[in-house]
Amino acid sequence: MNTSSDLRNNRSLDGLNFFLADVRDGLGPYLAIYLLAVHKWDPASIGLVMTLAGIAALVTQTPAGALIDRTRSKRLVVVIAALLVTAGCLVLPFIHSFTWVTVTQSLSAIAGSVFAPAIAAISLGITGPKAFTRRTGRNETWNHAGNACAALLAGGCSWLFGPIAVFYLMAFMAAASIVAVSFVDGSAIDHEVARGFDPGVQQANEQPSGVAVLLHNRPLLVFAICCGLFHLANAAMLPLVSQKLSQIDIHLATPLTSACIVAAQLVMVPVAWLVGAKADSWGRKPLLLAGFIILPLRGVLYVLSDNPYWLVGVQLLDGIGAGAFGALLPLVVKDLTQGTGRFNVSLGAISTVFGLGAALSNGLAGLVIREAGYSAAFLTLAVIAALAFVLLWLAVPETLALHAETPEQQRHDEAGDTNAHGQAEQGPVT
């Protein structure tokens, strides 16, 4: 039976995932629209700013995971990162130079790299391994709901007040995330469990290692390669759809692209819920394979018609693939690193690998379009996605059964359901 602290922690994590949803992904296309429409920047300068911010986020993913593994002030790290993102949003209307825009966006990207491992660690530290699957599904459900709501609000605010309104909206959501994380009971977080140690088992006094953990864990390394290939194939698909829509009807391109984003996020909500409800009984691998097979299917379906509504309909399948992937990623990493104390640094390392795949995706697609057209680009991405599916199928084991739960874990999880969440609530962030 849930205690009041248990309910508060669950609701606080729901709010944290909801409000951080859009903050985690950065300003992205909104920044491009603002710099182009308001400050008349050339596309090359805009692209360079976004590339530099992306590189900053990429190189800090693994250190961010290592930081979360080491620190016992996980909530404070989230607060500091959210404050940096808020400041980066609020100062944008008052700066115009390339240097300062690049600096602020790079700092925001660095700060944003801690959110995913911090949420995963706090969730694991509160629930324990046994209940982590359901909590992760719930995290992703609220994350996708937040993305859909933020996209709708951003579109409405931009229409009413101009592109600058998006910065204030994101600053508000970052500030709201600070309120949400401050209500998480810090005493309920088991920091050893949060970094992937087995509860109740004596551990060596070593600190989590760096990215080398991938090289000593073959299933984890192969899974990281699958993730990189998945994002190499996936990241460029929506931009390619947007470009095709612009060629078909420039007036419909923006609203239909927005519809793609919102509708796909809404599809991700029940998919994430399903993963949280069934991944412990069905296993991780069947759900992962279902998510991965959607991607090559999308790539092939895009070439069958140029009808804008067909393109939007096919894009909705992204809600299934990306929704399953997002909810399963921390579960598989947790399974493959259970007992090592390197859960968050491993999650950061895999995020670096798939971030690299995503960063290369648009460049690869652009080269293929220049040489052979859009259909060839979609089919190229589909082939890469099929390779990721085959590698996942043949080389990555079912991870659910890798670590049978020990009596110590069972006692920890039972205590987590009764005692840990019943501790005195802590108001201040530590």
N, C-alpha and C positions, 0 to 999 in steps of 0.2 A: 504494500500500500504506500502510495506516495506521501511523503511528508511535505510540509510547507516549503522547506528549503529545496527539496527535490523539484517541486512544481516551479519554484522561482528560478532555479537554475535552467530548467528546460525552457521556460518562457524567455529567459534572458538570452539563451543561445539562439532561440528562434528569432528574436529581435536583432541580435548581432548579425546573423546570417542574412536577414532581410535587408538591413541598412547597409551592410558592407558589400552587397551583391554588385552594385554598379561601381562602387569605390575601388574594389579589387581589380577591375578591368581598366581603370583609368578613363581619361576623357575621350581618347580615341578619335572617332570621326567628328565628335562635337568640337574638339580643338581645331581640327582641320577646317571645318565650316566657319568657325569664328575667325581664324587667321586669314582665311581667303576672303570672306565677305566683309569683315570690319576693317582689317588692317591691310588688305590687298597684297598679302604675301604671295610669292610665286610658288607653284606646286613643289618645286625642287627643295626650297627652304623648309616648307611644311613637312615634306617627307623626311628630310634630314633630322629635324627636331624629333619626330616620332621614332625614327630609327635609333637615334642616340638614347632616347628614353627607354626604348625596348631593350637595347644592349645593357643599359644600367640595371634593368629589372632582371635580365637573363643572368648576368654574372653574380648577382646577389642572392639568387634562389637558394643555392646550397649553403652559403654562410648564414642565411636567415634560418634555415632549418636547424643548423648547428647551434645557433643562438637560442632557439626555442628549446632544444634538447637540454642545454646547459642551465638556463635561467629558471629560477623559481618565482619570477615576477612576470609571468606570461601576460596577465591582464594589463600590467603597466606598459609592457612592450606594445600591446595593441593600442593603448591610449596614446602613447607617444607617436606611433605611426599614423594614427587617425588625425592627430593634431597637425602633423606635417602635411598630410594630404589636404586638410582643411585650409591651412595657410597657403599651400600651393594654388588652390582654387580661388581663394579670396584676393590674392595679389595679381592674378592674371589680367583683370581689367585695367590695372594701373601700370603695367609694363608692356613695352613694345619691341624692345631690341631682341635680336636673335639670341644673344648670349644669355640674357636673363630668362627668357622663355625656356631655353634649353636647360638651364640650371634648375629652375623650379620644377619642370616636368620630370627631369631625371631624379631629383630628390623625392618627388612624389612616387615615382616608379620604384625606387629603392625601398621607400617606406611600405609601399603596397606589397612587396614581396614577403613580408612577415605574416600577412593575414591568413593565408591558407594553412601554413604549418601551425600557426598559433591556434586557430579554430580546431584543427584536428587534434592537437595536443590537449587542449582544454577539454574537449569532448571525451577523448580516451581516458584522461586522468580522472574525470568525474564518473563516467559510466563503467570503466573497466572493460576488458576485452570482450566479455560475453554480450554486453548490451551495446557495444560500439557500432555494430551493423545497423541496428534500427536508428541510432542517433545520427549516424552519417547520412542515412536516407532522409531523415528529417531535416538535417542541415541543408542538403541539396534541394529539398523541396522548397524551403523558405528562401534559399538563395535564388532559385529560378523565379519564384513569385516576386522577389524584390527586383530582379532584372526586368521583368515584364512591367511592373508598376513604374519603375524609374524611366523606362523607355517611353511609356505613355505620358508621364509627367514632363519629361524632357521635350517631347514633341509639342505638348500643349503650351508649356511655358515659353518655348522658342517662338511659337506662332504668335503668342500674345505680347511677349516682351523682347523678342530678339534673341540671337544666339548666346548673348552674355548671361541670360537667365540660367543656363545649364550649369555654369560654374557655381552659382549660389545654391542651386538644388543639390549638387554633389557635396558642397561644403556642409549643407544641412544634414545630409545623410551620414557623412563622416562624423559630425558632432553627435548625431543620434546614436551612432554605434558606440560612442564613448559612454553614453548613459546606459546602454544595454549591457556592456561588459562590466560596468561598475556594480551591477546587481548580481553578477555571478559570485557565488560564495567561494572565496579563495581557499577556505579551509577544506572544501570538498574536493579539491584537485590533488590527486596523488601524483606527485611529480615524477616518481620513478616509473609508475605505470604509464604516465603521459609520454615518456620517451621510449617506451617499448620494453621495459624490463618486466619479468614475471613477478607478480605480487607474491610476497612471502618467501621468495627464493633469495639466498645470499648472493650478492653481486660483487664483482671486483670493483675497486675504486678507480676505474678508468673513465675518462671522459669520452663521449661519442667521437668517432673518427670522422674524417671528411669524405669527399666523394670517392675515395678509394674503397669504400664499403661496397660499391657497385662491382668492382673488379674481383672481389672475393665472394660474391654471391651470384652464381651463374643464373639462376632463375630470375633474380632481380635485374641483372644486366640485360637478359633477353627481353624481359617485360619492358624495360626502359627503351630498348630499340623499337619494340612494337609501338610504344606510345609516341616515340619520335616520328615513325613512319605514318601513324594515324594522323598526327597534326600536320605533317608535311603534305598529306593529301587533303586534309579538311580545311585548313585555315584560308585557303584561296577560293574555296567554292562560293561562299556568299559574296565576296567582292566581284567574282566573275559573273554571278547572277545579276548583281546590281549593274554592271557594265552592259550586259546584254539587254536588261530592261531599259537602260538609258538609250541604247541604239534603237529599240523598238518604239518607245514613246517617252520622251524626256520629261513630260509632265506627270506621267504615272510612276516614274522610276523611284522618286523619294518616298511617296506614300506606300508603294508596294514593298520597297525594301524595309521600311519600318514595320509593315505588316508581317514580313518574313521573320523579323527579329522577335516581335512580341508573340506571334503565334507559336514559333519554335520554343520559346521559353515556357509558354503555357503547356505545351506538350511535354516538356521536361519535368514539370511538376509531378504528374502521376507516375512517370517513368522512375523518377528518383524515389518516390514513395514505394513503388513496387520493389525496387532493389533493396530498400531498407527492410521491407516486410519479408522478402523471400530469399535473399542471398544466403542466409544461414541454413535454409532447408534445400533449396535448389542447387546451391553451390555458386561460386564466383564465375567459373569458366563458361557455363552455358549463357549466362547473362552478358558476359564480356563478348563472346562470339556473336551473340545477337546484335550487340551494339556495333561491333566492327564490320559485320557483313552489310549493314545498312549503307556504309560509306561508298564502297564500289558500286552498289546498286544506284545510289544517287548520281554518281558520275556518269553512268551509262544512260540513265533516264533523262538527264539534262540535254543530251544530244538528239533526242527523239522529236522534239518540237520547240519552236521559238515562241509559242503562245505564252504571253506573260503570266496568265493564271496557271498554266501548266508548270512554269518555272517556280512560281510561288508554292504550288502544291507539293512539288518534289522537295523543295527546301524544308518543308515541314518535317520531313523524315529526319532532319538534323536533330529534332527534339528527342527522337528515340536513341540515335547513336551517341550524341554528346551527353544526353541525360544519363544514360547507362554508364558511360565512361567516367563522368564526373563523380558519380556516387560510388563506383567500384574502386577507383584509383586508391583512396586511402585504405580501403579494406584489404586489397591485395598487398599493398606495401606493409601494412600492419602484420598480415599473415607471414610474409617473407622475412620480416625482421623481428618477429616475436622473440623476446628474451635477450636481444642484443643491446638494447638501450640506444638504438640508432634509428628509431622510427622517423623522426622529423628531419634529420639530416638526409636520410634516404629519400623521403618524400621531396625534399628540396632538390636533391640531385636528379631525380626523375623529372621534376618540373623544369629543370634546366635543359634536359635532353629534349623534352617535347616542346619547350619554348624555342629551342634552336630549330626544330622542325617547322614550327609555325612561322618563324622569322624567314626561313628560306622558301616557304611555300609560294608567296606572291611573286617573288623574283623568278622562280622556276616556271610558274604559270605564264608570267609575262613573256618570257623567252619563247615558250611554245606557241603562244598566240601570235607573236611577231613572225614566226617561221611558218606556222601551219593553221592558225585560226582557233576559234573558241572550242569547236568540237574536239579537236586534237588535244587541247588543254584539259578539257573535262575527262577525256579517255585516259590521258597520261596520269592524272590524279587518281582515276579509278584503278589503274594498274598498281600504283603505289599502295592504295588502300587494300587491294586484294593481296598484295605481298604481306602487308601487316597482318591480315586475317589468317593467312596460311602459317606465318611464323608463330602467331599466338596459338593456333590450333595444334601445331606439331611440337613446339618447343617449350611452352609455358605450362606447368602442371596445374591441376586444380589445387588451389592454395588453402581451401577451407579445412582440409583434413591434415595439413602439415603439422599442426600443433594441437594435439588433443589437450583439452583443458585439464590442468592439474588440480588436485584437491585444494592447494593453496589459492589458485585462481578462483575456484568455486567459492571458497570462504570469503575471498576479497569481494567478489561480485555480490554475494549475499549481504555482506556488510555494507556494500555500497548502496544496496536497496533499502537498508534499514538505518544503519548508524551514521555513515559518512554524511548523508544529506540532512541528517537531523541535528548536526552540530550548530552551534550558535551562528547566526548570520553575521557576516562581516560587511559593513558598509564601505569603508575606504578601500581603494584599489591598492593592492600590494603586488 
